Amino acid sequence: MMPSPAYNPRSPSPSQPSGKGEVSDLKMQLRQLAGSRAPGTDDAKRELFKKVISYMTIGIDVSSVFSEMVMCSATSDIVLKKMCYLYVGNYAKNNPDLSLLTINFLQRDCKDEDPMIRGLALRSLCSLRVANLVEYLVGPLASGLKDSNNYVRTVAAIGVLKLYHISSSTCVDADFPATLKHLMLNDPDAQVVANCLSGLQEIWSLEASKSEEAIRDREILLSKPVIYYLLNRIKEFNEWAQCIVLELVSKYVPSDSNDIFDIMNLLEDRLQHANGAVVLATIKVFLQLTLSMTDVHQQVYERIKAPLLTLVSSGSPEQSYAVLSHLHLLVMRAPFIFSSDYKHFYCQYNEPFYVKKLKLEMLTAVANESNTYEIVTELCEYAANVDIPIARESIRAVGKIALQQYDVNAIVDRLLQFLEMEKDYVTAETLVLVKDLLRKYPQWSQDCIAVVGNISSKNVQEPKAKAALIWMLGEYAQEMQDAPYILESLIENWEEELSAEVRLHILTAVMKCFLKRPPETQNALGAALAAGLADFHQDVHDRALLYYRLLQYNVSVAERVVNPPKQAVSVFADTQSSEIKDRIFDEFNSLSVVYQKPSYMFTDKEYRGPFAFSEDVGSLSIGVESSDNMPVAQRVEANDQDLLLSTSEKEESKRAGYNGAAYSAPAYDSAAVATQLDLVSIDNPPPANVPSASFAIDDIFGLGLTSQPTPAPPPPTLELNTKALLNPNTFQQKWRQLPISLSQEMPVSPQGVAALTTPQTLLRYLQGQSIHCIASGGQAPNFKFFFYAQKANESSNYLVECIINSSSCKAQFKIKAEDPSTAEAFSTLFQSALSKFGSP
């Protein structure tokens, strides 16, 4: 029989195991060394332990050597102890039976002479997290809390919290919370006090729902003696512990103003601390304590300004952003206090985009009569920046400042100069801002229109910018001589315009232009109404039908709907309610400030992103195309949010059935128009032998419609491949490459919505229609699906993104087709299949 191979410390790299027998070899070598006391045994064990830990780290299962590792732990070498404890803690939870092997040696180590080993053993024992072993934790924990060494007491304090999460009843029955309270108030070591405080806060918060005694105990933490005791020792704590103490102090309710000033005096030097977390926690205390003292609260803003500005200019960009987010919140609440420090918010060339964007928002907020010129001058420099996103944000910032100032002469001139820069993105952003400016300052229309009139609609490609230009063409059709002809050219390219928002604006602009200049716009309006009525987008179709019926009913009524006289917008609506802003302020020094939304919006399931896709789809997720993935209706609303409609405009938009229908124009004499159309009012019905008004409209506009239009010919039938296959990577690649062919919304039957309680039902149903699902996710009320289908006898694919809202019983879907000419036929087939889902 051959002797076993001697252990070679220079074995191959542990990250590259030689084969399945490698773990078996380790097990055998560990067993040989388990009972050995020969010189050099500990060194050999170290090398083997390193191998085991390395395998464990890279995901190789080495649980089979559990008993050998435990046997080899009988040593005084602390390095071996640490590696053994790491191994045991990793495998104990999933192997509770094997964990029993560790109890004896861990309990023995908890009584070791070396306090470091005692602490490590106690930490490992509490980290086993095996419910049936809790009885073995009580004794060592009780001893650890009374240990003479502060490190062991520190570990034991956190161990009590771990025990509570494993078995809360065992922890409470052993009276550990009372022991922690005693240690917190009497232990000389600051770290032990901090760990006791952290553990008690969590335990009593969880116990408060079960016990009134826990509620009273939790209130003790916020009593004046405890708060002052902790504040008097705050300099002894490390930064982490100081933040815990300060968070507790921010919840304290002072008895009087003297109490407030005493606490602020105690914490004054914390504002100069090098750690940003400590400074922010201290600021939160100052702000919360003085909320009811207006004058003092303002003085606090003045006092905390310098420490915050210092933190912004030091540290990493990530730290600067976190501090800037809090400074941004304060600036929005009290901009006048920071108005003299606006230069601190100037962008530096080497700052990342997210920092620059936040600074631009702050510059916008602090702008006032005394510093507007300097700020706008600086922002205009950024507009010429090679960084396009920053240039866009800078132009928007200039526009926002213009909308909140009284003297806008110089700012309007700067904005109009942007239009002469001949950069597409600059022109696009400026057009959107000019539209808002004209809504608030109609007296500037002559200067603005003179410059805007020189811009060719062919050079404006972005939907929001094109919509703004079209709005001005309709709103100021009398001042812009070429308005009817520009609109006519846009109508000729109707099929090429993918944005429903633009098509909606074209309809309304042509309608306005017709009411002001009927002879020149008559043909264009007819073409626009015909194109709108045939449009696949529901909103566009509905608006065209609305305008057609308004003209059919009465031109004066159409004028009041489309061109109502309105006053200039005085105040633009805020995007965030004051309630939400106050909620964020209450959560100062938390992620709520960084995310700029209350915590419930990103922690509660109801507000979190509802869609979660399986890992098989890779990166195919909601973020693949942020603009495309938003539902059509929501996207239209989002695009119009920065238009910030006034109340009267919102009412008009509701009548028009679309959020973007907010338009204004002076009144005009419609007699000429009525004569031109020769329409018959409902109030004065025509004689029986006179043709109806609808025929008059059809003849005038050349629509060729009758009161009973002939049904459209049925779409050509489309056959799908029943055995279509498409892997997720290919789907993802095609989804990114293909343009959107169709984007529609349709109702879903109540029976279909009810069946969605089990989404797999829909997947199986559509699979029977040769439409296959490649990814799905979400929860009520929003369900999201990605489907694909293939044309029979061809390799042409159809990709579908479908979002079903169970509360509104509607489905919104986008289709991308490799053969766009058959997209309409596939859409009909898909809608037909979906409409029958859930039917018996």
C-alpha positions in Angstrom: 0.0 0.0 0.0 1.5 3.3 -1.1 1.9 6.0 1.6 -0.3 9.1 1.2 1.4 12.0 -0.6 3.0 14.5 1.7 1.5 17.9 1.8 3.1 20.4 -0.5 2.6 24.0 0.5 3.4 25.1 -3.1 0.3 23.5 -4.6 -1.5 24.9 -7.6 -3.5 28.2 -7.3 -6.6 27.6 -5.2 -8.7 29.5 -7.7 -8.0 26.8 -10.2 -8.9 23.5 -8.7 -7.3 20.6 -10.5 -10.5 18.5 -10.6 -13.3 16.9 -8.6 -10.8 15.1 -6.4 -9.3 18.3 -5.1 -11.9 18.7 -2.3 -11.4 15.0 -1.4 -7.6 15.5 -1.2 -8.2 18.5 1.1 -10.4 16.5 3.3 -7.8 13.7 3.6 -5.0 16.2 4.3 -7.0 18.0 7.0 -7.9 14.8 8.7 -4.1 13.8 8.8 -3.3 17.2 10.4 -6.3 17.2 12.8 -4.6 15.4 15.7 -1.0 16.2 14.8 1.1 18.3 17.2 4.3 18.1 15.1 6.3 21.3 14.5 5.0 23.2 11.5 1.5 21.7 11.8 -0.2 25.2 12.2 1.6 26.5 9.1 0.4 23.5 7.1 -3.1 24.0 8.4 -3.0 27.7 7.4 -2.3 26.8 3.8 -5.1 24.2 3.7 -7.5 26.6 5.4 -6.6 29.3 2.8 -7.4 26.8 0.0 -10.8 25.9 1.6 -11.7 29.6 2.1 -10.6 30.4 -1.5 -12.8 27.6 -2.9 -15.7 28.7 -0.8 -15.2 32.3 -2.0 -15.4 31.4 -5.7 -18.5 29.2 -5.2 -17.1 25.7 -4.9 -19.0 23.6 -2.4 -16.6 22.6 0.4 -19.2 21.7 3.0 -17.9 18.1 2.9 -14.8 19.1 4.9 -17.0 20.6 7.7 -16.1 18.0 10.4 -12.4 18.1 9.4 -12.3 21.9 9.7 -13.9 21.7 13.2 -11.4 19.1 14.3 -8.5 21.3 13.1 -9.8 24.3 15.0 -8.3 23.0 18.3 -5.4 25.4 18.2 -4.3 28.6 19.8 -3.4 30.2 16.4 -5.8 33.2 16.1 -5.5 33.3 12.3 -6.6 29.7 12.0 -9.5 30.5 14.4 -10.6 33.4 12.3 -10.6 31.3 9.1 -12.4 28.4 10.8 -15.1 30.8 12.2 -15.6 32.3 8.7 -16.0 28.8 7.2 -18.4 27.7 10.0 -20.5 30.8 9.7 -20.9 30.3 5.9 -22.1 26.7 6.0 -23.9 26.5 9.4 -27.2 28.0 8.4 -27.7 25.6 5.4 -26.4 22.7 7.3 -28.0 22.8 10.8 -27.1 19.2 11.6 -23.4 19.9 11.0 -23.7 23.1 13.1 -24.0 20.9 16.2 -20.4 19.9 15.7 -19.3 23.5 16.2 -21.1 24.2 19.5 -18.6 22.5 21.8 -15.5 24.2 20.4 -17.2 27.6 20.1 -18.5 27.4 23.7 -15.0 26.4 24.8 -13.5 29.3 22.9 -15.9 31.7 24.5 -14.1 30.9 27.8 -10.6 31.2 26.4 -8.1 33.4 28.2 -7.5 35.5 25.1 -10.2 38.2 24.9 -9.8 38.3 21.1 -10.7 34.6 20.8 -13.5 35.0 23.3 -15.0 37.8 21.2 -14.5 36.0 17.8 -16.0 32.8 19.2 -19.0 34.6 20.6 -19.6 36.5 17.3 -19.4 33.3 15.3 -21.7 31.5 17.8 -24.3 34.2 17.4 -23.9 34.2 13.6 -24.9 30.6 13.2 -28.5 31.7 12.9 -29.9 28.2 13.6 -33.2 28.3 15.5 -32.7 25.0 17.3 -29.3 26.1 18.7 -30.6 29.2 20.5 -30.4 27.5 23.9 -26.6 27.3 23.5 -26.4 31.1 22.9 -28.0 32.3 26.2 -25.1 31.3 28.5 -22.2 32.7 26.4 -24.1 35.9 25.8 -24.8 36.5 29.4 -21.2 35.9 30.2 -20.1 38.1 27.4 -22.2 41.1 28.6 -20.4 40.9 31.9 -17.0 40.3 30.5 -14.1 42.4 31.8 -12.9 43.1 28.2 -14.7 45.9 26.3 -14.3 44.1 22.9 -16.2 41.0 24.2 -18.9 43.3 25.6 -19.1 45.1 22.3 -19.6 41.8 20.4 -22.1 40.5 23.0 -24.3 43.7 22.7 -24.7 43.1 19.0 -25.1 39.3 19.7 -28.2 40.1 21.7 -29.7 41.7 18.6 -28.8 38.7 16.5 -30.4 36.4 19.1 -33.6 38.5 19.0 -33.9 38.0 15.2 -33.4 34.3 15.6 -35.8 33.9 18.6 -37.3 37.1 20.1 -39.0 35.2 22.9 -35.7 33.7 24.1 -34.1 37.1 24.0 -36.9 38.8 26.0 -37.2 35.9 28.5 -33.5 36.1 29.3 -34.0 39.8 30.1 -31.3 40.8 27.7 -32.9 44.2 26.8 -32.7 45.3 30.5 -29.1 44.2 30.6 -28.4 46.3 27.5 -30.1 49.3 29.0 -27.9 48.9 32.1 -24.8 48.7 30.0 -25.8 51.7 27.9 -26.1 53.9 30.9 -23.1 52.6 32.9 -20.5 51.1 30.7 -17.3 53.1 30.5 -16.6 52.1 26.9 -18.2 54.3 24.2 -18.5 51.6 21.6 -20.3 49.3 24.0 -22.7 52.1 24.8 -23.3 52.7 21.0 -23.9 49.0 20.3 -26.4 48.8 23.2 -28.2 51.9 22.0 -28.4 50.5 18.4 -29.7 47.1 19.7 -32.2 48.6 22.1 -33.7 50.9 19.4 -34.3 48.0 17.0 -35.5 45.5 19.7 -37.9 48.0 21.3 -39.2 49.3 18.0 -40.1 45.7 16.9 -41.5 44.8 20.4 -43.6 48.0 20.5 -46.3 46.3 18.4 -46.5 43.4 20.9 -46.0 45.0 24.3 -46.9 48.3 26.1 -43.9 47.9 28.3 -41.7 48.0 25.2 -43.4 51.3 24.2 -42.6 52.8 27.6 -39.0 51.5 27.4 -38.6 53.1 23.9 -39.8 56.4 25.3 -37.1 56.2 28.0 -34.5 56.5 25.2 -36.0 59.9 24.3 -36.1 61.2 27.9 -34.0 64.2 28.9 -31.6 62.3 31.2 -30.7 59.7 28.5 -30.4 62.3 25.8 -28.1 64.6 27.9 -26.1 61.6 29.0 -25.4 60.6 25.4 -24.7 64.1 24.3 -22.2 64.7 27.1 -20.3 61.6 25.9 -20.6 62.2 22.2 -17.0 63.1 21.6 -16.0 59.7 22.9 -18.0 57.9 20.1 -16.7 57.1 16.7 -18.4 58.6 13.6 -20.9 55.8 13.2 -21.9 55.9 16.8 -22.2 59.7 16.7 -24.7 59.4 13.8 -26.8 57.0 15.8 -26.9 59.3 18.8 -27.6 62.4 16.7 -30.5 60.6 14.9 -32.0 59.8 18.3 -31.6 63.4 19.4 -33.4 64.7 16.3 -36.5 62.8 17.6 -36.3 64.4 21.1 -39.0 66.9 22.0 -37.4 69.7 24.1 -39.2 71.0 27.1 -38.5 74.7 26.4 -36.3 77.1 24.5 -33.5 76.8 27.0 -33.4 73.1 26.4 -33.0 73.7 22.7 -30.2 76.2 23.1 -28.4 73.8 25.5 -28.4 71.0 23.0 -27.3 73.3 20.2 -24.4 74.6 22.3 -23.4 71.0 23.1 -23.4 70.1 19.4 -21.9 73.4 18.0 -18.4 71.8 17.4 -20.0 68.9 15.5 -20.6 71.2 12.6 -16.8 71.4 12.1 -16.4 67.7 12.0 -14.4 66.2 9.1 -17.0 63.5 8.5 -19.9 64.6 6.3 -22.3 62.2 7.9 -21.8 63.7 11.3 -22.2 67.2 10.0 -25.5 66.3 8.2 -26.8 64.5 11.3 -26.0 67.5 13.4 -27.7 69.8 10.9 -30.8 67.7 11.1 -30.9 68.1 14.9 -30.6 71.9 14.6 -33.3 72.1 11.9 -35.8 69.8 13.7 -35.3 71.5 17.1 -36.0 75.0 15.7 -38.9 74.4 13.5 -41.3 76.2 15.9 -38.9 79.1 16.3 -39.0 81.0 13.0 -36.2 83.6 13.7 -33.9 81.0 15.2 -34.6 78.6 12.4 -33.4 81.2 9.9 -30.3 81.8 11.9 -29.6 78.0 11.8 -29.7 78.3 8.0 -27.1 81.0 8.2 -25.0 78.9 10.6 -25.0 75.7 8.6 -24.3 77.3 5.3 -20.6 77.5 5.7 -20.1 73.8 6.8 -22.2 72.5 3.9 -20.4 74.6 1.3 -17.1 73.4 2.7 -18.2 69.8 2.5 -19.3 70.3 -1.1 -15.8 71.5 -2.2 -14.0 68.6 -0.5 -14.2 64.9 -1.0 -15.2 62.7 -3.9 -17.9 63.6 -6.5 -20.2 61.1 -4.9 -19.9 62.7 -1.4 -20.3 66.2 -3.0 -23.5 65.0 -4.7 -24.9 63.7 -1.4 -24.1 66.9 0.4 -25.3 69.0 -2.6 -28.7 67.1 -2.5 -29.2 68.3 1.1 -28.0 71.8 0.3 -30.4 71.8 -2.7 -33.3 71.0 -0.4 -32.4 73.9 1.9 -31.9 76.2 -1.0 -35.4 75.4 -2.3 -36.9 76.2 1.1 -35.0 79.4 1.7 -33.3 80.6 -1.5 -32.8 84.2 -0.3 -30.4 83.0 2.4 -28.1 81.4 -0.3 -28.5 84.1 -3.0 -25.2 85.8 -2.1 -23.3 82.5 -2.3 -24.4 81.7 -5.9 -20.8 81.5 -7.1 -20.4 78.3 -5.1 -22.9 76.7 -7.4 -20.9 77.4 -10.6 -20.0 74.3 -12.4 -16.4 73.1 -12.7 -15.1 71.5 -15.8 -14.2 68.2 -14.2 -17.4 67.6 -12.3 -19.7 64.7 -13.4 -23.0 65.4 -15.0 -25.1 64.6 -12.0 -23.3 67.2 -9.9 -23.5 69.9 -12.6 -27.2 69.3 -13.1 -27.9 69.7 -9.4 -25.9 72.9 -9.3 -27.8 74.3 -12.3 -31.1 73.7 -10.4 -29.7 75.6 -7.4 -28.5 78.5 -9.6 -32.1 78.7 -10.9 -33.5 78.8 -7.4 -31.2 81.5 -5.9 -31.5 83.8 -8.9 -33.0 87.2 -7.9 -32.8 90.8 -9.1 -29.3 91.4 -7.8 -27.6 88.3 -9.2 -29.6 87.4 -12.3 -27.3 89.0 -14.8 -24.2 87.2 -13.5 -26.0 83.8 -13.3 -27.5 84.1 -16.7 -24.1 85.1 -18.2 -22.6 82.0 -16.6 -25.4 79.8 -17.9 -25.0 81.1 -21.4 -21.4 80.0 -21.3 -22.6 76.5 -20.4 -25.0 76.6 -23.4 -22.0 76.5 -25.7 -20.6 73.6 -23.8 -19.5 70.5 -25.8 -21.3 68.5 -23.2 -24.7 68.4 -24.8 -26.8 67.3 -21.8 -25.3 70.2 -19.8 -26.0 72.6 -22.6 -29.6 71.5 -22.6 -29.9 71.9 -18.9 -28.3 75.3 -19.0 -30.8 76.6 -21.6 -33.7 75.2 -19.5 -32.2 77.0 -16.4 -32.1 80.3 -18.3 -35.8 79.8 -19.3 -36.8 79.0 -15.7 -35.1 82.2 -14.5 -36.9 84.2 -17.1 -40.3 82.7 -16.0 -39.7 83.8 -12.4 -38.3 87.3 -12.9 -40.1 90.5 -13.6 -37.4 92.2 -15.8 -36.8 89.7 -18.5 -35.6 92.0 -21.3 -32.0 90.8 -21.3 -32.9 87.2 -20.7 -35.3 87.1 -23.7 -32.5 88.6 -25.9 -30.1 85.9 -24.7 -32.7 83.2 -25.5 -33.3 84.5 -28.9 -29.5 84.5 -29.5 -29.5 80.8 -28.8 -31.7 80.3 -31.9 -28.9 81.8 -34.0 -26.3 79.3 -32.8 -27.6 76.8 -35.5 -27.2 73.8 -33.2 -30.1 71.4 -33.3 -30.2 70.7 -29.6 -29.9 74.3 -28.7 -32.7 75.3 -31.1 -34.9 72.5 -29.8 -34.6 73.5 -26.1 -35.0 77.2 -26.9 -38.2 76.7 -28.9 -39.8 75.0 -26.0 -38.8 77.8 -23.6 -39.9 80.5 -26.1 -43.3 78.9 -26.1 -43.6 79.1 -22.3 -42.3 82.7 -22.4 -45.0 83.7 -24.8 -47.6 82.2 -22.6 -46.5 84.3 -19.7 -45.2 87.4 -21.6 -47.4 87.8 -24.7 -46.0 91.3 -25.2 -42.8 89.7 -26.4 -44.6 88.0 -29.3 -43.4 90.4 -32.0 -39.7 90.0 -31.2 -39.9 86.3 -30.6 -41.9 85.5 -33.7 -39.6 87.6 -35.9 -36.7 85.2 -35.0 -38.8 82.0 -34.8 -40.2 82.7 -38.3 -36.7 82.2 -39.8 -36.5 78.7 -38.4 -37.3 75.9 -40.9 -39.5 73.2 -39.5 -37.4 70.7 -41.4 -34.4 71.5 -39.2 -36.4 70.8 -36.0 -36.6 67.0 -35.3 -37.3 66.6 -31.6 -41.0 66.1 -30.9 -41.3 68.6 -28.1 -39.5 71.3 -30.0 -41.5 70.7 -33.2 -44.7 70.8 -31.2 -43.7 74.1 -29.7 -42.9 75.5 -33.2 -46.3 74.3 -34.5 -48.1 75.8 -31.5 -46.5 79.2 -32.4 -47.6 78.7 -36.0 -51.2 78.3 -35.0 -51.2 80.8 -32.1 -49.6 83.6 -34.2 -50.8 82.7 -37.6 -51.8 86.3 -38.4 -48.3 87.6 -37.6 -46.4 84.7 -39.4 -47.2 85.2 -43.1 -46.0 81.7 -44.1 -47.9 79.9 -41.3 -50.6 78.2 -43.5 -48.0 77.0 -46.0 -45.6 75.7 -43.4 -48.5 73.8 -41.8 -49.5 72.5 -45.2 -46.0 71.1 -45.8 -46.1 69.4 -42.3 -49.5 67.8 -43.2 -48.0 66.5 -46.5 -45.4 64.6 -44.4 -48.0 63.4 -41.9 -47.2 59.7 -42.4 -43.5 60.3 -41.7 -44.3 62.0 -38.3 -43.9 59.3 -35.6 -44.8 61.4 -32.6 -48.5 61.5 -31.7 -47.8 64.7 -29.7 -46.7 66.5 -32.9 -49.7 65.2 -34.9 -52.0 66.5 -32.2 -50.4 69.9 -32.3 -50.6 70.0 -36.1 -54.4 69.4 -35.9 -55.0 72.2 -33.4 -52.6 74.6 -35.1 -54.3 74.1 -38.5 -57.7 74.5 -36.9 -56.6 77.8 -35.3 -55.0 79.0 -38.5 -58.2 78.2 -40.4 -60.3 80.2 -38.0 -58.0 83.2 -38.5 -57.1 82.8 -42.3 -59.8 80.6 -43.8 -59.1 80.9 -47.5 -55.4 80.0 -47.2 -55.9 77.2 -44.8 -59.1 75.5 -46.1 -57.3 72.8 -48.1 -54.8 72.2 -45.3 -57.5 71.7 -42.7 -59.3 69.3 -44.9 -56.2 67.2 -45.4 -55.3 67.4 -41.7 -58.8 66.2 -40.7 -58.7 63.4 -43.2 -55.3 62.3 -42.1 -56.3 62.5 -38.4 -59.5 60.5 -38.9 -57.5 57.8 -40.5 -54.7 57.9 -37.9 -53.9 54.7 -36.0 -53.4 56.6 -32.7 -56.5 56.9 -30.7 -55.9 60.4 -29.3 -55.2 61.8 -32.8 -58.2 60.1 -34.3 -60.5 61.4 -31.5 -59.2 65.0 -31.7 -59.7 65.0 -35.5 -63.2 63.7 -35.0 -63.9 66.3 -32.3 -62.9 69.1 -34.6 -64.9 67.7 -37.5 -68.0 67.5 -35.4 -67.4 70.9 -33.8 -67.3 72.5 -37.3 -70.3 70.5 -38.3 -72.2 71.7 -35.3 -71.3 75.4 -35.2 -68.2 77.4 -36.1 -68.6 79.9 -33.2 -68.7 77.0 -30.8 -65.5 75.6 -32.4 -63.9 78.9 -32.0 -64.7 79.1 -28.3 -63.3 75.6 -27.8 -60.1 75.9 -29.8 -59.4 79.6 -29.5 -60.9 80.8 -26.2 -59.7 84.3 -25.0 -57.4 83.8 -22.0 -55.1 85.9 -19.9 -51.4 85.4 -19.7 -50.2 82.7 -17.3 -49.1 84.4 -14.1 -47.8 81.5 -12.0 -46.6 78.1 -13.3 -47.5 75.1 -11.3 -44.9 73.3 -9.2 -44.0 69.8 -10.1 -43.9 68.7 -6.5 -46.6 69.4 -3.9 -45.6 71.3 -0.7 -46.7 68.2 1.2 -44.1 66.0 -0.5 -41.4 68.6 0.0 -42.2 68.8 3.7 -42.1 65.0 3.9 -38.7 65.0 2.3 -37.5 67.7 4.7 -38.7 65.5 7.7 -36.5 62.7 6.3 -33.4 64.9 6.1 -30.1 63.0 6.1 -31.5 60.0 4.3 -31.8 58.7 0.8 -35.1 60.5 0.4 -33.2 63.8 -0.1 -30.9 62.2 -2.7 -33.8 60.6 -4.6 -35.9 63.8 -4.1 -38.9 61.8 -3.1 -40.3 60.5 0.3 -39.1 57.1 1.5 -42.5 55.4 0.9 -42.1 56.0 -2.8 -39.1 53.8 -3.1 -39.6 51.4 -0.3 -43.3 50.5 -0.5 -44.2 47.9 -3.1 -47.1 50.0 -4.2 -44.8 52.8 -5.4 -41.7 50.9 -6.5 -41.2 50.1 -10.1 -43.7 47.3 -10.8 -41.8 45.5 -13.4 -39.2 42.8 -12.6 -37.9 40.6 -15.4 -36.3 37.2 -15.1 -32.6 36.9 -15.4 -33.0 34.9 -18.6 -33.8 38.1 -20.5 -30.5 39.7 -19.5 -30.6 43.5 -19.6 -34.0 43.6 -21.3 -35.8 45.6 -18.7 -37.7 48.8 -18.2 -34.6 50.9 -18.7 -33.8 49.7 -22.2 -35.5 52.6 -23.8 -36.7 55.0 -21.1 -38.9 57.1 -23.4 -40.3 54.2 -25.3 -41.1 52.0 -22.4 -43.3 54.6 -20.8 -47.0 54.0 -21.6 -48.3 56.2 -24.4 -50.7 58.1 -22.2 -48.2 58.6 -19.5 -45.5 59.6 -22.0 -47.8 62.3 -23.5 -48.5 63.6 -20.0 -44.9 63.6 -19.1 -44.0 65.5 -22.3 -46.5 68.1 -21.4 -45.7 68.5 -17.7 -43.2 71.2 -18.4 -45.8 73.2 -20.2 -47.3 73.6 -16.7 -50.9 74.4 -17.7 -52.9 77.0 -16.0 -56.3 76.1 -14.5 -58.2 77.5 -17.5 -56.0 75.7 -19.9 -56.4 72.4 -18.0 -60.2 72.8 -18.4 -59.8 73.3 -22.1 -57.5 70.3 -22.4 -60.1 68.2 -20.7 -62.7 69.3 -23.3 -60.3 68.4 -26.0 -59.5 65.0 -24.5 -55.8 65.4 -24.5 -53.3 66.9 -22.1 -51.5 68.9 -24.7 -54.4 70.9 -26.0 -53.7 74.1 -24.1 -53.7 76.9 -26.6 -54.6 80.6 -26.4 -55.5 83.3 -28.9 -57.2 86.6 -29.0 -60.9 86.7 -30.0 -61.8 87.4 -33.6 -64.8 88.1 -35.8 -66.1 84.7 -37.0 -68.8 86.1 -39.3 -66.5 85.8 -42.3 -65.7 82.3 -41.4 -69.3 81.3 -41.0 -70.0 82.9 -44.4 -67.2 81.0 -46.0 -68.3 77.7 -44.6 -72.0 78.4 -45.0 -72.7 76.0 -42.1 -76.2 75.5 -40.7 -76.6 75.8 -36.9 -78.4 73.2 -34.9 -80.6 76.0 -33.5 -81.8 76.8 -37.1 -82.3 73.4 -38.8 -82.4 73.5 -42.6 -85.5 72.7 -44.7 -86.0 69.1 -45.7 -84.7 69.7 -49.2 -81.5 71.3 -48.0 -78.5 69.0 -47.7 -77.2 68.5 -44.2 -74.3 70.5 -42.9 -72.0 67.5 -42.9 -72.2 67.4 -46.7 -71.3 71.1 -46.8 -68.2 70.5 -44.7 -67.2 67.4 -46.7 -67.5 69.4 -49.9 -65.6 72.4 -48.6 -62.7 70.4 -47.1 -62.7 67.7 -49.8 -63.0 64.9 -47.2 -65.3 62.8 -49.3 -67.2 61.7 -46.1 -70.9 60.9 -46.0 -73.3 60.7 -43.1 -73.0 56.9 -43.4 -69.4 56.2 -44.4 -68.8 52.9 -46.1 -66.9 50.5 -43.9 -63.2 50.2 -44.5 -62.1 47.1 -46.4 -61.0 44.3 -44.2 -57.2 44.1 -43.6 -55.3 41.4 -45.4 -55.1 38.2 -43.5 -51.8 37.4 -41.9 -50.6 33.9 -41.1 -48.1 33.3 -38.2 -45.5 30.6 -37.7 -46.9 28.3 -35.0 -43.4 27.1 -34.1 -41.6 30.4 -34.0 -38.4 30.6 -31.9 -36.4 33.6 -30.8 -33.8 33.7 -28.0 -33.7 36.6 -25.5 -30.4 38.0 -26.8 -31.7 38.2 -30.4 -34.9 39.8 -29.1 -33.1 42.4 -27.2 -30.8 43.3 -30.1 -33.7 43.6 -32.5 -35.8 45.6 -30.0 -33.0 48.2 -29.8 -32.4 48.3 -33.6 -36.0 48.4 -35.0 -38.1 51.6 -34.9 -41.6 51.6 -33.5 -44.1 50.7 -36.3 -47.3 51.1 -34.3 -48.3 52.4 -30.9 -51.9 51.9 -29.8 -54.2 51.6 -26.9 -57.2 49.2 -26.7 -59.7 48.1 -24.0 -59.5 44.8 -22.3 -62.6 42.9 -21.3 -63.4 42.6 -17.6 -63.2 38.8 -18.0 -59.7 39.2 -19.4 -58.7 41.4 -16.5 -60.1 38.9 -14.0 -58.1 36.2 -15.7 -54.9 38.2 -15.2 -54.8 37.2 -11.6 -52.8 34.3 -13.1 -50.7 36.0 -15.9 -49.6 32.7 -17.2 -53.1 32.2 -18.5 -52.6 35.0 -21.0 -49.3 33.6 -22.1 -50.7 30.2 -22.8 -53.7 31.8 -24.6 -51.6 33.9 -26.9 -49.2 31.0 -27.5 -52.3 29.3 -29.0 -52.5 32.2 -31.3 -48.8 31.8 -32.3 -47.8 34.9 -30.3 -45.1 33.9 -27.8 -44.0 35.6 -24.6 -40.3 36.2 -23.9 -40.5 38.2 -20.7 -43.2 39.2 -18.3 -43.4 41.0 -15.0 -45.2 43.4 -12.8 -48.0 43.3 -10.3 -51.5 44.7 -10.0 -52.6 47.1 -11.4 -49.8 47.1 -14.0 -48.6 44.0 -15.9 -46.0 44.2 -18.6 -45.2 41.6 -21.3 -42.8 41.3 -24.2 -44.2 39.1 -27.1 -42.8 38.0 -30.4 -44.3 36.3 -33.5 -43.0 35.3 -36.9 -44.6 35.5 -40.3 -45.4 32.1 -41.7 -43.0 30.9 -44.4 -40.8 33.9 -43.8 -38.2 34.9 -41.2 -39.9 38.3 -40.6 -40.4 39.0 -36.9 -42.9 41.1 -34.9 -41.9 42.3 -31.5 -44.5 43.6 -29.0 -44.3 45.5 -25.7 -47.7 45.3 -24.0 -48.7 47.0 -20.7 -52.1 46.0 -19.3 -53.6 48.2 -16.5 -56.1 46.1 -14.6 -57.7 49.1 -12.9 -58.5 51.0 -16.2 -59.1 47.8 -18.2 -56.8 49.1 -21.0 -53.8 47.7 -22.8 -51.1 49.9 -24.4 -48.8 48.2 -26.8 -46.0 49.0 -29.2 -45.1 46.9 -32.2 -41.8 46.8 -33.9 -41.8 44.9 -37.2 -39.0 43.8 -39.6 -41.6 44.2 -42.4 -43.3 47.5 -41.5 -45.8 47.0 -44.4 -47.5 44.2 -42.5 -47.4 45.9 -39.0 -51.0 47.1 -39.4 -52.2 43.5 -40.2 -50.3 42.1 -37.3 -51.7 44.8 -35.0 -55.2 43.8 -36.1 -54.5 40.2 -35.4 -52.9 41.0 -32.0 -55.9 43.2 -30.9 -58.4 40.6 -32.1 -56.6 37.9 -30.0 -56.3 40.1 -26.9 -59.9 41.3 -27.1 -61.1 37.7 -26.9 -58.9 36.8 -23.9 -61.0 35.7 -21.0 -64.1 35.1 -23.1 -65.9 31.7 -22.6 
